Amino acid sequence: MIEAITYRFGPHSMSGDDPTKYRTKNEEGEWEQKDPLVRFRAFLKARNLWTDEEETAVIEQAKQTVAEEIRKAEEAEKMTIAGLIDSMYEETPPILEAQKRMYER
């Protein structure tokens, strides 16, 4: 079991969050030194359990997998708002039933 306490390097959202308003470069630099992924990679490499070639192969496989899943998702039937509401609840709350009817027209 690996406990990896990590730091969110990116913003909270893509809607204009600016991390520089609540973070310092010093704080980010400290966390870069503590990054569990970087540290674990170094640990494995130091013990000859991981190589750059293996990492490149894993990255390429991940890219292929993501591209294939994106292709499948793009081919899938698009969900409607009413379908989304139906998929969220076993029994749709009355307020959402009313909203759903607006989209079924």
C-alpha positions as a printed Julia matrix, in Angstrom:
105×3 Matrix{Float64}:
   0.0    0.0     0.0
   1.31   3.42   -0.93
   0.06   6.58    0.73
   0.72   9.47   -1.6
  -0.11  12.81   -0.03
   0.1   15.16   -2.93
  -0.42  18.72   -3.96
  -2.78  20.04   -6.61
  -0.41  21.92   -8.91
  -3.11  23.18  -11.26
  -6.01  25.55  -10.64
  -9.27  24.44   -9.02
 -11.11  24.78  -12.3
 -10.73  25.88  -15.89
 -13.08  28.8   -15.35
 -10.52  31.42  -14.53
  -9.14  30.28  -11.17
  -5.76  31.92  -10.6
  -3.62  29.95   -8.12
  -1.12  32.8    -7.86
  -3.71  34.63   -5.77
  -3.45  32.08   -2.96
  -0.06  30.38   -3.55
   3.53  31.48   -3.62
   6.29  30.24   -5.94
   8.13  29.14   -2.79
   5.2   26.92   -1.73
   5.01  25.34   -5.19
   8.77  24.77   -5.19
   8.58  23.01   -1.83
   5.85  20.7    -3.11
   7.75  19.94   -6.3
  10.47  18.48   -4.07
   7.88  16.36   -2.23
   5.94  15.13   -5.29
   5.27  11.42   -4.59
   5.33  10.42   -8.25
   8.72  11.98   -8.88
  10.09  10.59   -5.65
   8.76   7.08   -6.32
  10.21   7.13   -9.85
  13.61   8.04   -8.39
  13.26   5.27   -5.78
  12.5    2.66   -8.45
  15.28   3.86  -10.76
  17.83   3.79   -7.94
  16.98   0.11   -7.42
  17.01  -0.68  -11.16
  13.29  -1.44  -11.05
  12.27   1.22  -13.59
  13.86   2.6   -16.74
  13.29   5.55  -19.04
  12.39   3.08  -21.78
   9.69   1.49  -19.62
   8.34   4.91  -18.75
   8.22   5.92  -22.41
   6.39   2.67  -23.27
   3.85   3.19  -20.46
   3.24   6.8   -21.53
   2.72   5.78  -25.16
   0.34   2.98  -24.16
  -1.61   5.4   -21.97
  -1.86   7.88  -24.85
  -3.17   5.14  -27.14
  -5.69   3.98  -24.54
  -6.94   7.53  -23.96
  -7.22   8.19  -27.7
  -9.19   4.95  -28.19
 -11.55   5.75  -25.32
 -12.1    9.28  -26.65
 -12.91   7.8   -30.05
 -15.45   5.43  -28.45
 -17.0    8.26  -26.44
 -17.32  10.42  -29.54
 -19.12   7.58  -31.34
 -21.52   6.94  -28.47
 -25.04   8.29  -28.63
 -25.19  11.74  -27.07
 -27.02  11.89  -23.76
 -29.97  14.2   -23.45
 -30.59  16.34  -20.4
 -33.67  14.27  -19.62
 -31.58  11.11  -19.95
 -28.98  12.53  -17.61
 -31.61  13.3   -14.98
 -33.06   9.8   -15.36
 -29.62   8.22  -14.91
 -28.92  10.07  -11.66
 -31.74   8.8    -9.47
 -33.63   5.59   -8.9
 -36.64   7.81   -8.19
 -36.4   11.27   -9.69
 -37.28  14.04   -7.2
 -40.42  15.98   -8.17
 -38.55  19.23   -8.77
 -36.29  17.49  -11.28
 -39.26  15.77  -12.91
 -40.67  19.2   -13.67
 -37.34  20.38  -15.07
 -36.96  17.18  -17.08
 -40.35  17.71  -18.74
 -39.12  21.11  -19.99
 -36.33  19.33  -21.89
 -38.51  16.51  -23.24
 -40.6   18.91  -25.34
